[in-house]
């Protein structure tokens, strides 16, 4: 009689700072990644950190963390923490990331990387220094992990589109369309850095640069704030409305919508839009890329589909092909369900954990690196400068 033994991978003990919307999504990923993918290290949900002890404790119980804490500075110094996952507002990213890297911890930081180019540069320099010591940092642009967009990148890299000529990208939401929706931290520049531009525009900037393999070199931009004040927290209407117009209102000092044209290093031109005022659009990330030999089109509201036009086919056979990206040969999908059973928003976060853990386990730099995120931050900065100066062209 023979016996077999299976070795358990070494643990990767995670501390997550912040536990709201992104914290919930990240928790789901840390909890499930190793259950569907073979990983070289086993994620351990060690501790979740929040400002309020009661809410942090509740988050730990709800999401599956072993314990909770309120002092992130003490947590990043702990010997039983290997990786720090930053899910907090942008104004805290720099301090937490720098402290964690200095303590020898790997770092996953939500996007955008920072609230300014200067902060992002400092974080990138620290990440490069940490990398030389075998400690890695990654920024969380999760839409890179949507299988349809990963397939789009593969098709571009294979030359199926030929020379890229035009890029069209939009990120459309409507959750701020009500002028009496309450004021949140996302509408405070000191906390968020910018509005729709950094919150959602950063995603399509990163995605298009990543898919095309080309950097944006210059922009011409317009930013607009449609609603300049909103009800402060605690001013919700007792009548069931979104807010109390007679109550206290606070200023909105970030953009509600952003538009800009861009030029890519390979000669392609692009148009970009990010708005939280597109009534009826809940999470429409629309990317279309046109080349000399073909085109690609994607909309996150139909996230399992990539539309591909092959311009090399005879004209009688031409037309957009609807590719349902659920086959085992497609990126990431073979680890999940049988073909035709689509994935959802949460799977991008799981794929992010998979790629991060595999890179750390293999002693490789995970992507997007802080340097990649800095490239996005520089585009965001150029957009803001162009809009402020009302200039026709601003270099990145």
C-alpha positions as a LaTeX table, in Angstrom:
\begin{tabular}{lrrr}
\hline
Residue & $x$ (\AA) & $y$ (\AA) & $z$ (\AA) \\
\hline
Unk1 & 0.00 & 0.00 & 0.00 \\
Unk2 & 1.38 & 3.37 & $-1.03$ \\
Unk3 & 0.62 & 6.72 & 0.51 \\
Unk4 & 0.87 & 10.18 & $-0.93$ \\
Unk5 & 1.42 & 13.47 & 0.84 \\
Unk6 & 0.54 & 16.92 & $-0.31$ \\
Unk7 & 2.53 & 19.84 & 0.90 \\
Unk8 & 0.70 & 22.99 & 1.89 \\
Unk9 & 2.17 & 26.13 & 0.31 \\
Unk10 & 3.90 & 28.57 & 2.63 \\
Unk11 & 1.55 & 31.25 & 3.97 \\
Unk12 & 1.29 & 34.81 & 2.64 \\
Unk13 & $-0.16$ & 36.68 & 5.61 \\
Unk14 & $-2.19$ & 39.70 & 4.53 \\
Unk15 & $-3.17$ & 42.88 & 6.37 \\
Unk16 & $-5.87$ & 44.91 & 4.63 \\
Unk17 & $-6.18$ & 48.61 & 5.48 \\
Unk18 & $-9.74$ & 49.82 & 4.85 \\
Unk19 & $-12.88$ & 47.70 & 4.61 \\
Unk20 & $-15.56$ & 49.61 & 2.66 \\
Unk21 & $-16.47$ & 48.96 & $-1.01$ \\
Unk22 & $-12.96$ & 48.05 & $-2.17$ \\
Unk23 & $-12.25$ & 46.21 & 1.06 \\
Unk24 & $-15.24$ & 43.95 & 0.44 \\
Unk25 & $-14.09$ & 43.20 & $-3.11$ \\
Unk26 & $-10.50$ & 42.55 & $-2.04$ \\
Unk27 & $-11.65$ & 40.33 & 0.85 \\
Unk28 & $-13.68$ & 38.21 & $-1.56$ \\
Unk29 & $-10.57$ & 37.78 & $-3.72$ \\
Unk30 & $-8.20$ & 36.88 & $-0.87$ \\
Unk31 & $-10.74$ & 34.35 & 0.38 \\
Unk32 & $-11.32$ & 32.60 & $-2.95$ \\
Unk33 & $-8.22$ & 32.85 & $-5.16$ \\
Unk34 & $-6.51$ & 29.69 & $-3.87$ \\
Unk35 & $-9.75$ & 27.71 & $-4.08$ \\
Unk36 & $-9.87$ & 28.01 & $-7.88$ \\
Unk37 & $-6.24$ & 28.58 & $-8.89$ \\
Unk38 & $-3.01$ & 26.79 & $-7.99$ \\
Unk39 & $-0.89$ & 29.28 & $-6.09$ \\
Unk40 & 2.71 & 29.03 & $-4.84$ \\
Unk41 & 1.75 & 30.74 & $-1.56$ \\
Unk42 & $-1.39$ & 30.39 & 0.53 \\
Unk43 & $-3.13$ & 33.73 & 1.27 \\
Unk44 & $-3.96$ & 34.08 & 4.96 \\
Unk45 & $-6.42$ & 36.83 & 5.89 \\
Unk46 & $-4.54$ & 37.90 & 9.02 \\
Unk47 & $-5.93$ & 41.30 & 10.01 \\
Unk48 & $-8.21$ & 44.05 & 8.71 \\
Unk49 & $-7.70$ & 47.65 & 9.83 \\
Unk50 & $-10.26$ & 50.42 & 10.19 \\
Unk51 & $-10.56$ & 53.69 & 12.07 \\
Unk52 & $-13.57$ & 52.56 & 14.12 \\
Unk53 & $-12.98$ & 49.49 & 16.30 \\
Unk54 & $-16.58$ & 48.32 & 16.14 \\
Unk55 & $-16.90$ & 48.57 & 12.37 \\
Unk56 & $-13.49$ & 46.97 & 11.85 \\
Unk57 & $-14.46$ & 44.07 & 14.09 \\
Unk58 & $-17.70$ & 43.63 & 12.18 \\
Unk59 & $-15.81$ & 43.68 & 8.86 \\
Unk60 & $-13.43$ & 41.00 & 10.13 \\
Unk61 & $-16.32$ & 38.75 & 11.07 \\
Unk62 & $-18.28$ & 39.48 & 7.89 \\
Unk63 & $-15.45$ & 39.07 & 5.39 \\
Unk64 & $-13.43$ & 36.32 & 7.08 \\
Unk65 & $-10.40$ & 38.10 & 8.57 \\
Unk66 & $-8.81$ & 36.50 & 11.62 \\
Unk67 & $-8.78$ & 39.74 & 13.60 \\
Unk68 & $-9.21$ & 43.50 & 13.38 \\
Unk69 & $-7.19$ & 46.54 & 14.46 \\
Unk70 & $-7.35$ & 50.32 & 14.35 \\
Unk71 & $-3.68$ & 51.33 & 14.18 \\
Unk72 & $-2.31$ & 50.70 & 10.68 \\
Unk73 & 1.17 & 51.89 & 11.68 \\
Unk74 & 1.45 & 49.15 & 14.29 \\
Unk75 & 0.04 & 46.55 & 11.92 \\
Unk76 & 2.56 & 47.16 & 9.12 \\
Unk77 & 5.37 & 46.54 & 11.62 \\
Unk78 & 4.00 & 43.18 & 12.76 \\
Unk79 & 6.10 & 40.07 & 12.17 \\
Unk80 & 3.01 & 38.05 & 11.25 \\
Unk81 & 2.19 & 40.27 & 8.25 \\
Unk82 & 3.83 & 39.67 & 4.86 \\
Unk83 & 1.71 & 41.88 & 2.59 \\
Unk84 & $-0.22$ & 45.12 & 3.10 \\
Unk85 & $-3.31$ & 45.69 & 0.95 \\
Unk86 & $-4.25$ & 49.40 & 0.82 \\
Unk87 & $-7.99$ & 50.03 & 0.26 \\
Unk88 & $-8.20$ & 53.55 & 1.71 \\
Unk89 & $-8.82$ & 57.01 & 0.18 \\
Unk90 & $-6.01$ & 58.39 & $-1.96$ \\
Unk91 & $-4.68$ & 60.87 & 0.60 \\
Unk92 & $-3.42$ & 57.97 & 2.76 \\
Unk93 & $-1.83$ & 55.81 & 0.05 \\
Unk94 & 1.62 & 57.43 & 0.22 \\
Unk95 & 2.12 & 57.15 & 3.97 \\
Unk96 & 0.86 & 53.57 & 4.25 \\
Unk97 & 2.80 & 52.32 & 1.22 \\
Unk98 & 6.06 & 53.95 & 2.28 \\
Unk99 & 5.77 & 52.57 & 5.81 \\
Unk100 & 4.89 & 49.08 & 4.61 \\
Unk101 & 7.73 & 48.93 & 2.08 \\
Unk102 & 10.19 & 50.23 & 4.68 \\
Unk103 & 9.01 & 47.43 & 7.00 \\
Unk104 & 9.76 & 44.85 & 4.30 \\
Unk105 & 6.15 & 44.11 & 3.38 \\
Unk106 & 4.84 & 43.51 & $-0.12$ \\
Unk107 & 2.20 & 46.09 & $-1.09$ \\
Unk108 & $-1.00$ & 46.06 & $-3.12$ \\
Unk109 & $-2.35$ & 49.62 & $-3.45$ \\
Unk110 & $-5.68$ & 50.64 & $-4.92$ \\
Unk111 & $-5.77$ & 53.08 & $-7.80$ \\
Unk112 & $-5.06$ & 55.83 & $-8.52$ \\
Unk113 & $-1.67$ & 55.33 & $-6.90$ \\
Unk114 & $-1.62$ & 58.72 & $-5.16$ \\
Unk115 & $-3.20$ & 62.18 & $-5.13$ \\
Unk116 & $-0.36$ & 63.83 & $-7.03$ \\
Unk117 & 2.49 & 63.05 & $-9.38$ \\
Unk118 & 5.03 & 64.01 & $-6.69$ \\
Unk119 & 3.56 & 61.48 & $-4.25$ \\
Unk120 & 3.44 & 58.80 & $-6.95$ \\
Unk121 & 7.08 & 59.46 & $-7.83$ \\
Unk122 & 8.10 & 59.05 & $-4.18$ \\
Unk123 & 6.13 & 55.81 & $-3.89$ \\
Unk124 & 7.64 & 54.47 & $-7.12$ \\
Unk125 & 11.18 & 55.23 & $-5.95$ \\
Unk126 & 10.47 & 53.39 & $-2.68$ \\
Unk127 & 9.03 & 50.43 & $-4.58$ \\
Unk128 & 12.10 & 50.24 & $-6.83$ \\
Unk129 & 14.38 & 50.24 & $-3.78$ \\
Unk130 & 12.25 & 47.56 & $-2.11$ \\
Unk131 & 12.30 & 45.44 & $-5.25$ \\
Unk132 & 16.09 & 45.21 & $-4.99$ \\
Unk133 & 15.52 & 43.65 & $-1.54$ \\
Unk134 & 12.98 & 41.12 & $-2.86$ \\
Unk135 & 9.88 & 43.07 & $-1.77$ \\
Unk136 & 7.27 & 43.84 & $-4.42$ \\
Unk137 & 4.57 & 46.48 & $-4.94$ \\
Unk138 & 1.61 & 46.47 & $-7.32$ \\
Unk139 & $-1.22$ & 48.91 & $-8.11$ \\
Unk140 & $-4.78$ & 47.62 & $-8.38$ \\
Unk141 & $-6.00$ & 48.37 & $-11.89$ \\
Unk142 & $-8.30$ & 45.35 & $-11.84$ \\
Unk143 & $-9.90$ & 45.83 & $-15.26$ \\
Unk144 & $-6.68$ & 44.45 & $-16.73$ \\
Unk145 & $-7.92$ & 41.13 & $-15.31$ \\
Unk146 & $-11.26$ & 41.10 & $-17.15$ \\
Unk147 & $-10.85$ & 38.14 & $-19.55$ \\
Unk148 & $-12.26$ & 40.04 & $-22.55$ \\
Unk149 & $-9.80$ & 42.90 & $-22.09$ \\
Unk150 & $-6.94$ & 40.47 & $-21.56$ \\
Unk151 & $-7.93$ & 38.83 & $-24.85$ \\
Unk152 & $-7.99$ & 42.27 & $-26.50$ \\
Unk153 & $-4.40$ & 42.85 & $-25.41$ \\
Unk154 & $-3.40$ & 39.44 & $-26.81$ \\
Unk155 & $-4.98$ & 40.21 & $-30.19$ \\
Unk156 & $-3.21$ & 43.57 & $-30.41$ \\
Unk157 & 0.11 & 41.98 & $-29.44$ \\
Unk158 & $-0.39$ & 39.34 & $-32.13$ \\
Unk159 & $-0.75$ & 42.10 & $-34.72$ \\
Unk160 & $-4.38$ & 41.28 & $-35.54$ \\
Unk161 & $-5.25$ & 45.01 & $-35.66$ \\
Unk162 & $-2.19$ & 46.08 & $-37.63$ \\
Unk163 & $-1.01$ & 49.61 & $-36.85$ \\
Unk164 & $-3.19$ & 51.27 & $-34.19$ \\
Unk165 & $-4.74$ & 54.50 & $-35.50$ \\
Unk166 & $-7.52$ & 55.48 & $-33.09$ \\
Unk167 & $-8.47$ & 54.78 & $-29.49$ \\
Unk168 & $-11.89$ & 55.64 & $-28.04$ \\
Unk169 & $-12.49$ & 55.22 & $-24.30$ \\
Unk170 & $-15.32$ & 56.13 & $-21.96$ \\
Unk171 & $-16.14$ & 55.35 & $-18.36$ \\
Unk172 & $-19.76$ & 56.30 & $-17.73$ \\
Unk173 & $-21.60$ & 56.16 & $-14.39$ \\
Unk174 & $-24.68$ & 58.00 & $-13.07$ \\
Unk175 & $-24.54$ & 57.71 & $-9.28$ \\
Unk176 & $-24.09$ & 61.47 & $-8.79$ \\
Unk177 & $-26.78$ & 62.59 & $-11.22$ \\
Unk178 & $-29.06$ & 63.63 & $-8.32$ \\
Unk179 & $-27.89$ & 67.09 & $-7.26$ \\
Unk180 & $-28.99$ & 66.28 & $-3.68$ \\
Unk181 & $-27.02$ & 63.05 & $-3.35$ \\
Unk182 & $-24.93$ & 63.31 & $-0.15$ \\
Unk183 & $-21.40$ & 64.67 & $-0.04$ \\
Unk184 & $-18.78$ & 61.90 & 0.35 \\
Unk185 & $-14.98$ & 61.77 & 0.54 \\
Unk186 & $-14.87$ & 61.17 & $-3.22$ \\
Unk187 & $-15.99$ & 64.78 & $-3.73$ \\
Unk188 & $-13.28$ & 66.25 & $-1.50$ \\
Unk189 & $-10.07$ & 67.00 & $-3.39$ \\
Unk190 & $-7.94$ & 66.82 & $-0.25$ \\
Unk191 & $-9.01$ & 63.19 & 0.19 \\
Unk192 & $-9.66$ & 61.95 & $-3.35$ \\
Unk193 & $-7.19$ & 64.01 & $-5.37$ \\
Unk194 & $-9.68$ & 64.49 & $-8.20$ \\
Unk195 & $-13.20$ & 63.47 & $-9.11$ \\
Unk196 & $-14.35$ & 61.36 & $-12.04$ \\
Unk197 & $-10.94$ & 61.89 & $-13.66$ \\
Unk198 & $-8.93$ & 59.95 & $-11.07$ \\
Unk199 & $-11.69$ & 57.74 & $-9.71$ \\
Unk200 & $-12.76$ & 56.17 & $-13.00$ \\
Unk201 & $-10.83$ & 57.95 & $-15.75$ \\
Unk202 & $-7.63$ & 56.42 & $-14.41$ \\
Unk203 & $-8.99$ & 52.99 & $-15.28$ \\
Unk204 & $-9.47$ & 53.68 & $-18.99$ \\
Unk205 & $-6.14$ & 55.51 & $-19.20$ \\
Unk206 & $-4.39$ & 52.44 & $-17.80$ \\
Unk207 & $-6.43$ & 49.95 & $-19.83$ \\
Unk208 & $-5.82$ & 51.65 & $-23.18$ \\
Unk209 & $-2.10$ & 52.10 & $-22.58$ \\
Unk210 & $-1.88$ & 48.46 & $-21.49$ \\
Unk211 & $-3.92$ & 47.01 & $-24.38$ \\
Unk212 & $-2.12$ & 49.03 & $-27.05$ \\
Unk213 & 1.32 & 48.75 & $-25.45$ \\
Unk214 & 1.74 & 52.49 & $-26.03$ \\
Unk215 & 2.09 & 55.43 & $-23.66$ \\
Unk216 & 0.08 & 58.64 & $-23.90$ \\
Unk217 & 2.43 & 61.54 & $-24.67$ \\
Unk218 & 0.12 & 64.57 & $-24.65$ \\
Unk219 & $-3.45$ & 65.68 & $-23.94$ \\
Unk220 & $-5.92$ & 68.51 & $-24.44$ \\
Unk221 & $-8.57$ & 68.52 & $-21.72$ \\
Unk222 & $-11.77$ & 69.90 & $-20.22$ \\
Unk223 & $-13.02$ & 69.32 & $-16.67$ \\
Unk224 & $-16.50$ & 70.25 & $-15.44$ \\
Unk225 & $-18.23$ & 70.35 & $-12.05$ \\
Unk226 & $-22.01$ & 70.35 & $-12.55$ \\
Unk227 & $-23.04$ & 70.41 & $-8.87$ \\
Unk228 & $-20.85$ & 72.60 & $-6.67$ \\
Unk229 & $-22.39$ & 71.76 & $-3.27$ \\
Unk230 & $-24.11$ & 68.75 & $-1.71$ \\
Unk231 & $-25.81$ & 67.81 & 1.59 \\
Unk232 & $-23.23$ & 66.96 & 4.24 \\
Unk233 & $-23.25$ & 63.63 & 6.06 \\
Unk234 & $-26.18$ & 63.36 & 8.43 \\
Unk235 & $-28.40$ & 65.65 & 6.36 \\
Unk236 & $-30.38$ & 62.85 & 4.74 \\
Unk237 & $-34.06$ & 63.72 & 4.36 \\
Unk238 & $-36.51$ & 62.14 & 6.79 \\
Unk239 & $-38.98$ & 61.97 & 3.92 \\
Unk240 & $-36.96$ & 59.37 & 2.05 \\
Unk241 & $-35.24$ & 61.72 & $-0.39$ \\
Unk242 & $-31.54$ & 61.68 & $-1.23$ \\
Unk243 & $-30.84$ & 64.75 & 0.83 \\
Unk244 & $-32.34$ & 67.74 & 2.62 \\
Unk245 & $-32.09$ & 70.87 & 0.43 \\
Unk246 & $-32.82$ & 73.03 & 3.50 \\
Unk247 & $-29.98$ & 71.48 & 5.50 \\
Unk248 & $-26.28$ & 72.15 & 5.54 \\
Unk249 & $-24.43$ & 71.72 & 2.27 \\
Unk250 & $-20.72$ & 71.38 & 1.71 \\
Unk251 & $-18.62$ & 72.36 & $-1.31$ \\
Unk252 & $-17.68$ & 69.96 & $-4.10$ \\
Unk253 & $-14.16$ & 70.82 & $-5.27$ \\
Unk254 & $-13.50$ & 68.01 & $-7.75$ \\
Unk255 & $-14.60$ & 67.38 & $-11.32$ \\
Unk256 & $-17.90$ & 65.65 & $-12.05$ \\
Unk257 & $-16.84$ & 64.87 & $-15.62$ \\
Unk258 & $-13.65$ & 64.90 & $-17.68$ \\
Unk259 & $-12.97$ & 64.90 & $-21.39$ \\
Unk260 & $-9.68$ & 64.91 & $-23.24$ \\
Unk261 & $-8.05$ & 64.06 & $-26.51$ \\
Unk262 & $-4.68$ & 62.34 & $-26.50$ \\
Unk263 & $-1.81$ & 61.24 & $-28.65$ \\
Unk264 & $-0.04$ & 57.91 & $-28.15$ \\
Unk265 & 3.66 & 57.35 & $-28.66$ \\
Unk266 & 3.02 & 55.12 & $-31.68$ \\
Unk267 & 1.15 & 57.88 & $-33.50$ \\
Unk268 & $-2.41$ & 56.86 & $-32.61$ \\
Unk269 & $-4.89$ & 59.49 & $-31.43$ \\
Unk270 & $-7.44$ & 58.97 & $-28.68$ \\
Unk271 & $-10.55$ & 60.48 & $-27.15$ \\
Unk272 & $-11.45$ & 59.92 & $-23.48$ \\
Unk273 & $-14.47$ & 60.66 & $-21.29$ \\
Unk274 & $-15.12$ & 59.95 & $-17.61$ \\
Unk275 & $-18.34$ & 61.01 & $-15.93$ \\
Unk276 & $-20.50$ & 60.16 & $-12.95$ \\
Unk277 & $-23.47$ & 62.03 & $-14.50$ \\
Unk278 & $-24.40$ & 59.81 & $-17.49$ \\
Unk279 & $-27.95$ & 59.02 & $-16.39$ \\
Unk280 & $-28.79$ & 55.39 & $-17.10$ \\
Unk281 & $-25.17$ & 54.23 & $-17.33$ \\
Unk282 & $-24.23$ & 52.25 & $-14.24$ \\
Unk283 & $-20.70$ & 51.07 & $-15.05$ \\
Unk284 & $-20.19$ & 51.44 & $-18.78$ \\
Unk285 & $-16.50$ & 51.09 & $-19.59$ \\
Unk286 & $-16.39$ & 51.40 & $-23.36$ \\
Unk287 & $-13.16$ & 50.89 & $-25.26$ \\
Unk288 & $-12.82$ & 50.77 & $-29.04$ \\
Unk289 & $-9.51$ & 50.46 & $-30.86$ \\
Unk290 & $-9.18$ & 50.88 & $-34.62$ \\
Unk291 & $-6.15$ & 49.72 & $-36.57$ \\
Unk292 & $-5.13$ & 49.30 & $-40.19$ \\
Unk293 & $-6.22$ & 45.63 & $-40.22$ \\
Unk294 & $-8.99$ & 45.41 & $-37.65$ \\
Unk295 & $-10.92$ & 46.82 & $-34.71$ \\
Unk296 & $-11.86$ & 45.80 & $-31.17$ \\
Unk297 & $-14.85$ & 47.01 & $-29.13$ \\
Unk298 & $-15.72$ & 46.32 & $-25.48$ \\
Unk299 & $-18.36$ & 47.46 & $-22.98$ \\
Unk300 & $-18.12$ & 46.35 & $-19.34$ \\
Unk301 & $-21.90$ & 46.29 & $-19.08$ \\
Unk302 & $-21.56$ & 43.22 & $-21.34$ \\
Unk303 & $-18.28$ & 42.21 & $-19.77$ \\
Unk304 & $-17.96$ & 38.65 & $-21.09$ \\
Unk305 & $-18.06$ & 39.80 & $-24.71$ \\
Unk306 & $-15.33$ & 41.19 & $-26.98$ \\
Unk307 & $-16.27$ & 42.38 & $-30.47$ \\
Unk308 & $-13.59$ & 41.87 & $-33.12$ \\
Unk309 & $-13.60$ & 43.14 & $-36.71$ \\
Unk310 & $-11.12$ & 41.43 & $-39.04$ \\
Unk311 & $-10.41$ & 43.85 & $-41.87$ \\
Unk312 & $-8.25$ & 41.28 & $-43.69$ \\
Unk313 & $-11.28$ & 39.15 & $-44.57$ \\
Unk314 & $-13.01$ & 39.51 & $-47.96$ \\
Unk315 & $-15.62$ & 42.26 & $-47.85$ \\
Unk316 & $-18.48$ & 39.77 & $-48.27$ \\
Unk317 & $-17.43$ & 38.13 & $-44.97$ \\
Unk318 & $-16.63$ & 41.26 & $-42.99$ \\
Unk319 & $-18.48$ & 42.32 & $-39.87$ \\
Unk320 & $-17.89$ & 42.46 & $-36.14$ \\
Unk321 & $-17.58$ & 39.02 & $-34.57$ \\
Unk322 & $-19.07$ & 38.67 & $-31.09$ \\
Unk323 & $-16.60$ & 36.61 & $-29.07$ \\
Unk324 & $-18.09$ & 35.21 & $-25.87$ \\
Unk325 & $-14.99$ & 35.08 & $-23.68$ \\
Unk326 & $-15.71$ & 32.00 & $-21.55$ \\
Unk327 & $-13.71$ & 29.25 & $-23.25$ \\
Unk328 & $-10.90$ & 27.43 & $-21.41$ \\
Unk329 & $-8.42$ & 28.93 & $-23.90$ \\
Unk330 & $-9.37$ & 32.46 & $-22.89$ \\
Unk331 & $-7.41$ & 34.30 & $-20.15$ \\
Unk332 & $-8.31$ & 33.14 & $-16.61$ \\
Unk333 & $-11.61$ & 31.47 & $-17.57$ \\
Unk334 & $-10.42$ & 27.87 & $-17.56$ \\
Unk335 & $-10.21$ & 27.89 & $-13.76$ \\
Unk336 & $-13.89$ & 28.75 & $-13.36$ \\
Unk337 & $-17.10$ & 27.41 & $-14.90$ \\
Unk338 & $-17.96$ & 25.43 & $-18.06$ \\
Unk339 & $-17.97$ & 27.50 & $-21.31$ \\
Unk340 & $-20.90$ & 29.88 & $-21.56$ \\
Unk341 & $-21.18$ & 30.48 & $-17.81$ \\
Unk342 & $-20.02$ & 34.09 & $-17.56$ \\
Unk343 & $-17.93$ & 35.79 & $-14.92$ \\
Unk344 & $-18.71$ & 38.94 & $-12.92$ \\
Unk345 & $-17.16$ & 42.08 & $-11.45$ \\
Unk346 & $-15.66$ & 40.27 & $-8.46$ \\
Unk347 & $-13.61$ & 37.88 & $-10.60$ \\
Unk348 & $-11.24$ & 40.65 & $-11.70$ \\
Unk349 & $-10.15$ & 41.06 & $-8.09$ \\
Unk350 & $-9.60$ & 37.33 & $-7.72$ \\
Unk351 & $-7.46$ & 37.30 & $-10.87$ \\
Unk352 & $-5.51$ & 40.23 & $-9.44$ \\
Unk353 & $-4.67$ & 38.23 & $-6.32$ \\
Unk354 & $-3.70$ & 35.24 & $-8.46$ \\
Unk355 & $-1.28$ & 37.27 & $-10.58$ \\
Unk356 & 0.15 & 39.04 & $-7.52$ \\
Unk357 & 0.72 & 35.87 & $-5.49$ \\
Unk358 & 2.24 & 34.04 & $-8.43$ \\
Unk359 & 4.63 & 36.91 & $-9.10$ \\
Unk360 & 5.69 & 37.12 & $-5.45$ \\
Unk361 & 6.08 & 33.35 & $-5.28$ \\
Unk362 & 8.21 & 33.40 & $-8.42$ \\
Unk363 & 10.36 & 36.32 & $-7.29$ \\
Unk364 & 9.10 & 38.48 & $-10.17$ \\
Unk365 & 7.78 & 42.04 & $-10.37$ \\
Unk366 & 3.96 & 41.96 & $-10.51$ \\
Unk367 & 2.15 & 44.26 & $-12.92$ \\
Unk368 & 0.94 & 46.92 & $-12.99$ \\
Unk369 & 3.95 & 48.10 & $-11.02$ \\
Unk370 & 4.06 & 51.40 & $-9.19$ \\
Unk371 & 6.03 & 52.68 & $-12.20$ \\
Unk372 & 3.08 & 51.73 & $-14.45$ \\
Unk373 & 0.72 & 53.51 & $-12.07$ \\
Unk374 & 3.00 & 56.56 & $-12.06$ \\
Unk375 & 2.62 & 56.72 & $-15.85$ \\
Unk376 & $-1.16$ & 56.94 & $-15.35$ \\
Unk377 & $-0.71$ & 59.57 & $-12.63$ \\
Unk378 & 1.32 & 61.70 & $-15.05$ \\
Unk379 & $-1.50$ & 61.58 & $-17.58$ \\
Unk380 & $-3.97$ & 62.61 & $-14.85$ \\
Unk381 & $-1.69$ & 65.52 & $-13.95$ \\
Unk382 & $-1.38$ & 66.61 & $-17.57$ \\
Unk383 & $-5.18$ & 66.53 & $-17.97$ \\
Unk384 & $-5.61$ & 68.74 & $-14.90$ \\
Unk385 & $-2.96$ & 71.20 & $-16.12$ \\
Unk386 & $-4.45$ & 71.37 & $-19.59$ \\
Unk387 & $-7.94$ & 72.01 & $-18.24$ \\
Unk388 & $-6.72$ & 74.64 & $-15.78$ \\
Unk389 & $-4.61$ & 76.47 & $-18.37$ \\
Unk390 & $-7.23$ & 76.09 & $-21.11$ \\
Unk391 & $-4.29$ & 75.03 & $-23.24$ \\
Unk392 & $-4.63$ & 73.32 & $-26.57$ \\
Unk393 & $-1.92$ & 70.76 & $-25.81$ \\
Unk394 & $-0.11$ & 69.62 & $-22.67$ \\
Unk395 & 2.71 & 67.11 & $-22.72$ \\
Unk396 & 2.79 & 64.18 & $-20.34$ \\
\hline
\end{tabular}
